[in-house]
Amino acid sequence: MNTLRPWLQVVRYGTGIILLLGLAWYLWQRPEEVLRLTEISVPILAAVFVARLASYTMLVISTWRFIKIFAPALNLWEYFLVSSSGFTLGMFSLPGSSYVVKTVYLKQRHSFSHVDFLAVNILVGLFTLLTAGVIACGALTLIRHSGDSVHIGLWSLAIGLAIGASTGLVLIGKAFYRAGAEGTIRLAETYRKIVCDHEGLRLVFISLTLRSACSFLGFGLLFYALGGGTILAGGVMDSLSTLLRLVRITPGNLGIYEWSVASLGHWLDASVSIGLIAAGLYRLIGLLAVTVTATVGQLIARVFDLLL
């Protein structure tokens, strides 16, 4: 397996490069579509930035609330700094660096094992998919009631996302136990402790619902500003692409995310070009939001240390 890992990395990077080159070539042939970027107003960009920042903050709060069950001394500001710094580092280094930074820090400072952190991330991921699927179903219903037709593929993805995530939440603990391995049994025990914290579950569900709603609104506004369609249509594209933020095929899913969003837009009668542009710009705004929070957070932390 170790001998295959370098080749797998080459394939991942190679696939990402090919997809990005294809994206660039596709848009190069359609300069009139790219010029739509100049039509986006500063207030719209600011609103999308705030939505992305709020979405990221809700995700950090959710993860922190579950971790706090096992590491009571971990405060939200501390984890926010670690998460933002790890995310920023992951953008400029090897894939998985962000995860490693957080696991090493939590292990050294709070004796929180990487197995427990994996269980937390699995649960947060499932809740994220569930809320995104439910919101997508609601948006598709509104689109249908407005008189527009909805492609069966969109319904299938939205319902499948909601049902698949809810099924996973119900069965994953039993699946861990039945696997019988030491690591999976530890995952099952962590899962059991988390689901017994009913207050924590309610808080996480609310915060992740807000995360999905903010992300829905942010991408919807951007899609609408580019002339791709309604805010509802853009929001549906964002919700249904949530899984691509949790699974890594290429580094950061570069190319995979953009082409997938564009394909979803095609089902909503939007041009492929607008889907590619909206997805690429939304990614950049998200990276900017996290980078700004990480930078500002580190500066505040250093000033605070100096004051101490």
Secondary structure, 3 states (H helix, E strand, C coil): CCCHHHHHHHHHHHHHHHHHHHHHHHHHCCHHHHHHHHHCCHHHHHHHHHHHHHHHHHHHHHHHHHHCCCCCCCCHHHHHHHHHHHHHHHHCCCCCHHHHHHHHHHHHHHCCCHHHHHHHHHHHHHHHHHHHHHHHHHHHHHHHHCCCCCCHHHHHHHHHHHHHHHHHHHHHHHHHHHHCCHHHHHHHHHHHHHHCCHHHHHHHHHHHHHHHHHHHHHHHHHHHHCCCCCHHHHHHHHHHCHHHHCCCCCHHHCCHHHHHHHHHHHHCCCCHHHHHHHHHHHHHHHHHHHHHHHHHHHHHHHHHHHHC
